[in-house]
Amino acid sequence: MSWRVCAGLVALAVLLVPAFVIAPRPLAASISGGGFDDRGELVDSFSESFVAYWRSGERNFSPDLERIADYWSHYHAVKAVIAALLLIVFIALGVLLWKAFLQAGGLGAGSRAALASAGAVVTALALFALAAVMANVQGATAPFSSLLPMLPIHASHGELADTLHQVGQGLADYPDGTGDRTPSALEAMVGDFARYHAVIAVAGTVVAVVLAGMCVASWRRSARTGVSDGRTRRVFRSFGIVSGLLSAAVVVVAVANTATTADPAPALLAFFEGGW
C-alpha cells in the first residue's frame, strides 16, 4: 500500500470533517445574499415568516420566506458537496486498506488486525458520509419541509399556535371534505412535503440497487477464490453479507418514503400534531 497516498487521504478527511460543520453557514450566506447569526435567529425568522405565509393565502412564498428557504437550500447544498467529497475519500481509503489487508501475508497478526480494524472503521465512515449526502440532497431539494422541524410545535403560543392549529385542521380534511377550496398555501406545503420524501425514495432505490450489486459481486468473488485463500474468502463473504443487509434496510426506507410521497398529508398532519 502507498502509505503516502493513504496519509494524504487521511489528511484530506481531517480537513473535510470540520469543514462539513463550519463552512456551510458562511458559504450559504454568501451565495444567498444573507444569513443568520445562530440557530435561534433562524428559528424565530422562520416562525414569523411561516405565520405570515399562511395568513397571506398565497401559494408562492413571501419574500422573507423565500429568502430563508433559499439560504437553507444553499446550506444543505454545501453540506451535500462536502459529504460527497468525504464519501469519495473514505471509499478510496477503504479500498487501499482492504487491499493492504488481503496482501498482508508477510505481516504479523497485530498488523493484520490493525489493517482490518482500520478498514472496518473507514467503511462505517463511508456509510455515514453516504447517509449525509442523501439527507442534505433532500434538504437542498425541499428546503421548506426541511425547515419545518424548527417550528416550536410543543412550545408554540400566540399567532404561531393559532396558525399551527389551522394548518392541522386543514390537513385533517385534506384535500378538503367540506367542499370548500383547499388553501393554496396548504397545497404548496403538501406538495413540498411529497417532494421531500420523493428525494429519499429515489436516492434510496439507487443506493439499494448499488448495494445489491455489491452483494452479488462479493459473493461471486468469494466463490471464485480458492479454498487456500481463506482471508480473501472471509472478507468478500463479509462484504456480501453486510451489503445485502444494508440493501434490505435501504429498501424498507425507500418503500416507506414512496408511500409517504404518494399520500403525504397524513404524515404532515402527524408532524403538526407533534407525532413526527
N, C-alpha and C positions, 0 to 999 in steps of 0.2 A: 504494500500500500504506500502511496505517496503521502508521507507524513506532512510535507509542506502544503499540499493541496488540502489535506484534512485540517491542518491548523488554520488555513485561510478560510475554510468553510465555517469552522467554529468561531473565528473572529467575526465573520460576517453575521452569523446568527446572534452573537453577543451584542452587535450594534443594532440589529433589526428589532430585537425584543423590546428594548426601551423606546425605540422609535415608534413601535406599534402603540405605545401608551402615550408618548409625549407629542409626536408630530401631528396627529390628525386634527387637533383643535386649532392650532395656528394656521395650518395649511388650509383647512376648510374655511376659516375666517377670511383668509387672503383670497381664496378663489370665489367665495360667495359675496364678498364685499362687506362682511360684518360678522362678528361672533359674539360670544358670551363669556363673561369673566369666570363663571363657575356653573356647576350643575343647577344650583338653586335659582340663579337668574334665568337659566333656560326653562326650568320648570314653571316659574312664575310667568314668563313671557308666553309660553305655550298655553298655559291655562287661560290666561286673559284672551289670547287670540282664538282659542277654541270656543270660548263663550261668545265672542263677537261673531265668529264664523257661523255658529249655529243660529244666532239671532238674525243674521243677515238674510237667511233663507236662500242664499245663492249656492249654486253648485261649485263655482270656481272659488279657490281660496282667496281670502282677503290679502292685501299686500303684506301685512305683518305675518300672517300665517305662511304665505308663500316664501317670505324671507327665512323663516325658521325652518321650513321643510327643505329649502334649498341648502341651507347650512348643514342640516342633518344628513342630507343625501351626500354632500361632498365629504362630510366627516366619515361616513361609513365607506365611501369610495376609496378614500386614502387608506383606511384600515384594511380594506379588502386587498389593495395593491401590496401593502407591506406584508400581509398574511400570505399572499400568493408567493412573494419572494421568499418568505420563511419556508413555505412548503417546498419550494424548489431546492433550497439549501439543505433542508432536512432529508429530502429524498436522495440528493447527491451524496450527502454524508452517510446516510444509511446504506446505500449501495456499496460505498467504499468499505465501511466497517464489516458488512456481512461477507463481502468478497474476501477481505483480510481474514475473517474467521474461518471461512471454508478452505483457505490456503495456509492455515496456521499449523500445519502438521509438525513443523520443527520447533514450535514454541511450547513452553511449559503449560501445565494445566491452569495456572494462575493467569497467564497472559490470554489464553483462550477464553477463560471465564470473563475476563475484563472486556475483551472484544465483544463477546456475546451480550454482556450486560449493556455496554455502550450502544450496540446495535438495537437492542430492545428499547432502550430509553429514547433513542433518536426516532425509532419507528413510532413510538407513542406520541412524541412531539409532532411528528408529521401528521398524525391523525388529528391532533388538537389544531394544528395550523389549517388543515382541510376544513374542519368544523368552523373555524374563524372566518375562512374565506366565504363559505356558504352563508353564514349568519350576516356578514357585512354586505355581501351582494344583495341579500334580502332587504337589509336596511337602506341601502342606496337606491334600490328599485322602488320601494314603497315606504318613503320616509315618514309619511303621516301616521301609518299604522305602527311603525317602529317607535314613534314618539308617544303613542297612547299609554304605554305603561308608566310614563312620567306623570300622568294625571293623578293627583292625590285622591283616588277613589274612596279610600277609607277615612280620609280626613278632610273631605270637602265641606264647604259651607257657603252660604250666600248664593250669589249668582251661579257659581260653578256647580253647587249641589243641585240647584233647580235645573240647570242645563243637562247634567248627567241623568237626572230623573226623566226629563223629557225625551232624551235620546233612548233611554231604556224602554220607555213606553212605546216609542216609535218602532224599536226593534222587536218588541214583543208581538206586534201586529204586522210586522214586515212580511210581504210587501203591501201591507195595509188592508186589513179585512173589513174596514169600516166603509169603504167605498170612496174615501177622500184620497186626493193625490198624495203620494209619498213625498215628503220634503226632499228637495233636491240635494241638500247637504247630507241627508241620511243615505241617499242613493250613492253619493260620492264616497262616503265612509265605507259602505258595504263593498263597493267596487274596489276601493283601495285595499281593503282587508282581504278580499279574494285574491288580488294580485300578490299581496304579501305572502300568502300561503302557496300560491302557484309557483313562486320562485323556488321554494324548498321542494315542492313536488317534482318540478323538472330537474333541479340540481340533484335531488336525492335519487331520482331514477337513473341519471347518468352515472353517478357515483356507484350505485348498486350494480349496474352493468359492468363497470370497470372492475369492481371488487370481485364479481362473479368470474370475470375473465381471468383475473389474477389467481383465483382459487383453482380454476381448471388448469391453467398453465403450471401452477405449482405442483399439483398432483401428477401431471404428465411428466414434469421434470423429475419428480421423485421416483416415478415408475421407471424412467429411463436410466436412473443412476444405479450402478452396480451395488450388490449387497455388501461388498467390501468397504464401500464409502458410506459408512453409517452416519457420519456427521452431516454430509450433504443431504442424505435422505431425511434425516430428522428436521433439518432446517426447512426444507421445502414442504414437508408434511405440516410443520407448524404454521408456515405461511398459508398453506391451503386451508387449514382449519380456521385460523384467525380471520382470513379474508372472507371465507364462507359465512362465518358467524356475523361478521360486520355487514356483509351484503344483506343478510336476512334482516338485521336490525334496521338498516337504512331503508329497506323495502317497507317495513312497518311504518317508519316515519313518512316516507313518500306517499303511502296509501292514506294515512291519516290526514296529511295536508291536501291530498287530492279531494278527499271527502269534504274538507272544510272549504276548499276552493269552489266546489260545486254548490255548497249551501253554507255561505259564510255568516249569515245573520244570527243563527243560534250561538255560534262561538263568540261572536262580537257581543251579543247580549250577555253571555256569561261573563265576559270581561267587565262590562259596565255594571254588572251586579256584584262584582268583586270576587268572582269564582274562577278567573283565568290567570 
